[in-house]
Each structure stands twice: as structure tokens, then as C-alpha cells.
């Protein structure tokens, strides 16, 4: 199989993810409580890092492709880090998308340690 055939879709997906990750959804939470591990969701309520982590893990369990993958989730001040192993680039992108959509998550979702 021609490596160019595989490379183009993977690069396209990576660029799409990179472009989406850099897009913000409004002003950042600039509370003076810098030690807080809670962030504001789009509804304005506070979401703790443990709630963000639990929400993402639950969403992963509900998705058949992500449930079978070995993904660790960590949130710190609303910034999510994913690590572990996934079987394909499609599952990799799906994990980032699901994590990004959880309430309280602040961009970017760090997936540097998520391998496929």
C-alpha cells in the first residue's frame, strides 16, 4: 500500500484536531483564586477537576471504541491530559473530541502521551 495514501488522511485529521484545539470558547476564567481546581462551565456553574475527570471517564465508558481503549484522564484547573494507548488514529481523535466536550474543560486537551 502506498504510504502517501495513509499519510494524507492522518495529517488531515491531525490538522483538523490542532485547529479545533486552538479555538477558544470565550474569555478565560480570571478569578483571583488561583489555587482553585474548579472552572466555570458554559452555564456559569463551577465544575471541579474531579467532576471533569469523572464526566470524561463516564463518556469514554459509553463509547464502544473508547471503552476498549486504555486511556487515563487527569484534569488540573480544567485542563485535561489524556495518556495511554488507543488502537487507531480515529479512536485517538475521538478521545480528544469527547474530552473537549465535557463541561468545564478548558482548551487545549493535552494528548501528547496518548499513543496509537
Number of C-alpha atoms within 10 A of each C-alpha: 5 6 7 9 9 10 11 11 12 14 11 11 15 15 12 12 15 12 10 14 17 11 10 11 9 7 6 11 11 8 9 7 8 9 8 13 16 23 25 17 18 12 8 9 12 15 18 22 22 15 17 27 22 16 18 24 20 12 17 20 14 11 13 9 17 20 14 12 18 13 19 14 16 18 23 18 18 27 19 25 20 21 16 15 16 20 14 13 15 13 16 22 17 17 24 20 15 16 24 21 13 19 21 26 27 23 17 18 20 18 17 10 13 18 16 12
